[in-house]
């Protein structure tokens, strides 16, 4: 055969075992076209698949990480649970409360192109006294212990990881601290930081957190893991000797190194967060987008708004007279809550009405929860009303708001 002749290779003459491993490169595989792939794929061992959620489990352990749900309000200056569901605001000794709000993500930004439409935005107040040692603005996200215990994370092993990721934008250029804290047994803390953010620029933060033999997480419906994000935390709670990216015993006076105070001392400074995801594995994967209905259903385990303040005359529940001067109001619940709920509502003259077959009553207040019940697969909470009603036992009717200020909220938050 001359040097210019090419000898054809018989079909099946070259087997995969004849190809050296070093000859198969990422670049060659990336350039492979589908037309070159024929036949059946070989079996793939499950051991070769990593970063997959455990069977039947949600990948993202954060509920409402895309900030879609805001049952209470879309904007609030109150602390604790106030605006975006599941995010708990913590303020201390501020001169003016900040505002937490659910806001739109601007079109054309990277988070928007990735499918994020809402963000949690905190706007600072006017802190005229400067950065005090006990001042504090933060948000907390609290996770049920049983969700961590059953997640597939081997949290007592240093070789088993979880990964936190989120998008963040600050109006000022600075570094922010945040940490995970366990609460069962001897509390442990894992401090982290964003690094210095560029002003008004969306940045993705990713942190991989290993397990630790000192971690204890009980398999129950109480808080097992807390994420604390500091907008500013005074030096009563910080210590520059505190190491980042390592587990240690929790100390209230040594949570992380001293915070930069630029954001806190800048009037009306802002910070936005969206796409918060916590998953089992060594790296951040694409955000698990859930539908609004799915996210709302998960939020209802912790908080349910049977009615927000939005107009007199709106129906809220039905009532059953137990006798003269005593009535039970029955509220439908979309699902069982985490634990026995507390109910909150305003009180005022003729705030509530009931319309029945033989008349109507107006009353000033709802009462205490009698208990929960289940009927035909539906869940209900029963509230006792002892004043302002008069009718014969057995009568029933619909209850409505008699004032625009009326709301009825059920809470089983951590």
C-alpha positions, -999 to +999 in steps of 0.1 A: +000+000+000+015+033-011+018+063+013-011+080-003-035+050+000-059+048+029-070+014+042-106+012+054-112+001+089-136-027+092-168-021+111-165-031+147-127-035+143-121-008+170-137-015+204-139+010+232-113-010+251-088-002+224-090+035+229-066+050+255-083+071+283-059+099+275-073+101+239-108+110+251-108+147+261-135+171+271-129+192+240-134+161+217-166+151+236-180+187+234-175+187+196-193+153+192-225+156+171-256+136+178-253+118+144-222+100+157-242+085+186-259+052+178-271+022+197-282+018+233-266+036+261-248+014+287-263+011+322-253+040+345-246+032+381-265+053+407-232+057+425-220+078+396-248+103+400-241+131+424-258+163+436-293+148+431-320+154+458-330+123+477-360+105+462-393+124+468-376+154+484-374+190+472-340+201+462-342+236+477-346+235+515-356+272+515-393+280+511-401+311+491-365+316+481-376+334+449-396+358+472-429+352+453-452+350+483-461+380+506-493+371+524-492+397+551-481+428+531-458+437+503-441+464+524-436+468+562-415+487+587-423+461+614-399+436+628-403+398+629-424+382+601-438+412+583-436+412+545-421+384+524-432+351+538-408+330+558-382+359+562-380+372+597-367+408+602-347+416+633-341+452+644-326+465+676-319+501+688-323+517+654-332+554+652-357+547+623-370+512+613-359+500+579-386+490+554-387+454+541-406+449+509-413+425+481-402+443+449-400+436+412-366+424+397-357+448+369-360+434+334-327+429+316-308+420+348-291+386+352-315+374+379-345+384+356-331+364+327-328+334+351-365+336+359-365+357+391-393+382+391-394+392+428-368+401+454-367+410+491-356+446+494-346+463+526-343+501+527-325+516+556-340+543+578-321+574+589-298+562+617-289+597+631-270+583+661-245+564+639-234+528+643-240+519+680-224+488+696-258+472+702-275+483+670-287+456+646-306+450+614-308+415+600-330+389+585-334+354+597-346+323+578-355+294+601-356+258+589-375+230+606-352+204+621-370+175+605-364+190+571-327+191+577-326+156+594-344+141+564-326+160+537-299+135+530-272+157+544-249+137+568-245+168+589-221+152+614-196+143+587-170+168+575-171+151+541-208+157+535-217+192+523-246+215+518-244+245+494-260+279+499-265+303+469-283+335+463-283+367+442-276+400+460-274+437+451-264+466+475-266+503+468-232+507+485-200+489+480-191+468+511-188+434+526-217+417+545-216+389+570-240+360+575-240+327+593-257+294+599-266+284+635-277+251+648-299+252+680-302+217+692-276+204+717-247+227+720-253+255+694-228+257+666-221+286+642-207+288+607-198+325+598-194+336+562-191+368+542-201+380+507-168+397+500-169+433+489-199+439+466-198+464+438-225+490+443-258+485+424-246+453+408-263+419+411-238+394+423-242+356+429-229+343+462-222+306+466-210+289+498-204+252+505-207+242+541-194+209+555-209+189+583-193+188+617-193+161+644-205+187+670-238+194+651-270+180+666-303+183+648-334+167+663-360+151+640-389+173+651-410+203+639-390+229+658-362+251+645-331+231+636-310+255+615-311+293+612-296+315+585-288+350+598-279+377+573-265+410+588-271+443+572-254+457+603-246+442+637-229+462+663-196+453+681-215+439+712-221+408+690-190+407+668-153+399+673-125+403+648-108+371+661-138+351+648-128+329+619-149+326+588-159+294+569-154+271+599-178+256+625-174+266+661-194+269+693-219+297+691-212+328+712-236+358+710-207+382+715-186+366+688-208+358+658-184+371+630-158+398+625-168+434+629-193+446+603-186+475+580-210+503+589-212+521+555-246+507+545-260+513+580-249+549+582-261+558+547-297+571+548-320+551+525-293+526+515-309+495+500-301+458+497-319+432+475-318+394+477-334+368+456-329+332+444-320+319+479-313+282+477-299+256+501-293+222+488-274+190+496-242+186+476-208+201+469-219+228+444-247+251+435-270+238+408-297+257+389-323+273+411-354+251+417-382+273+404-415+262+419-449+275+408-466+302+428-492+277+440-466+252+452-447+279+470-479+293+486-489+259+498-455+254+515-459+289+532-493+279+545-477+254+568-464+284+588-488+312+581-522+316+566-541+348+559-578+340+561-584+377+554-563+408+549-576+443+555-593+450+522-629+461+526-660+459+547-685+432+539-661+406+526-669+370+537-644+353+560-660+322+575-692+308+588-706+307+623-726+282+643-746+294+673-740+272+704-767+290+724-777+325+733-746+346+736-722+320+724-711+311+689-683+292+671-667+306+640-653+280+616-623+289+594-613+267+565-575+259+565-557+249+532-536+224+551-525+214+586-501+239+601-467+232+617-481+233+652-512+247+670-517+281+654-522+314+671-548+338+657-545+376+654-573+401+645-582+437+654-610+447+678-634+475+673-671+484+675-691+463+651-660+451+633-677+417+626-712+407+613-730+374+611-760+370+588-784+341+596-819+330+586-837+348+614-816+380+616-781+392+621-756+402+648-727+426+649-699+420+674-666+436+682-641+408+684-633+372+676-622+349+705-598+322+713-591+291+693-612+261+705-592+236+684-588+222+650-608+196+631-608+176+599-639+168+579-641+151+544-604+157+539-605+194+548-590+211+578-607+237+600-599+259+630-628+267+654-629+301+672-652+308+702-671+341+702-688+349+736-700+385+732-723+405+710-743+375+696-777+362+705-797+335+688-809+299+692-784+271+694-781+253+661-786+283+638-757+292+615-747+319+591-719+336+573-695+359+590-681+390+572-659+420+580-678+451+592-648+474+589-620+479+564-594+473+591-604+437+597-579+409+591-576+374+604-542+357+605-531+323+617-495+318+625-474+287+633-440+303+625-407+291+639 
